[in-house]
Amino acid sequence: MSDQERAEARRLKPPKRDFWIFGYGSLMWNPGFPYAKAAPGLVRGYHRCFCIYSHRYRGTLDRPGLVLGLDRGGSCRGRAYLVAAADGKAVAEYLHEREMITAVYDPRWLAVEIDGRRRPALAYVADRSHPQYAGKLAPGRIARLIGQGRGIFGSNLDYLVNTVRHIDELGIADCPLHEILRLVEAGRRG
């Protein structure tokens, strides 16, 4: 099955009511869609990690970068967005075009803790069977890939810096991304 066929098979239809979207990477700092409310969110059973090779947005085939995915295990704090039912179809289309370009994600409805309640939210989970799934890489390898990555949306380092900035805004103390940022910066100095 081609990426395009896989992406089409995974196209989600939005509910006919307001719904939540969970962002853990660039959706935290660049959602790109209208929303009625933003709030901190917590998903259990998945963690944020650099596990997706980027060949377009933050890297190329010759010099891949890495972007974040939700992978199994642990938990992840991020930002949840409430989308009004009237905007649902347009937002779902926008996100499908943005996130499913190579079908490396599996869009799922996950239980996310928002405002003290568990609510269903759309999230993009890493597809472990996809060739762009990098798996668990050593921090030094992650830093090297991020340090070299540049794609149509800019440098991979900018992606990391923006994500860390928004993690800080959410009050998430020194998470693994802070260490990756330190390694990338040290590699650029050395």
Secondary structure, DSSP 4 states (H G I P E B T S, - for coil): --HHHHHHHTPPPPPSS-EEEEESSHHHH---S--SEEEEEEEEEEEEEEEEEESSSS--SSS-EEEEEEEEEEEEEEEEEEE-GGGHHHHHHHHHHHH-SS--EEEEEEEEEETTEEEEEEEEEE-TTSTTB--S--HHHHHHHHHH-EETTEEHHHHHHHHHHHHHHTT--S-HHHHHHHHHHHHHH-
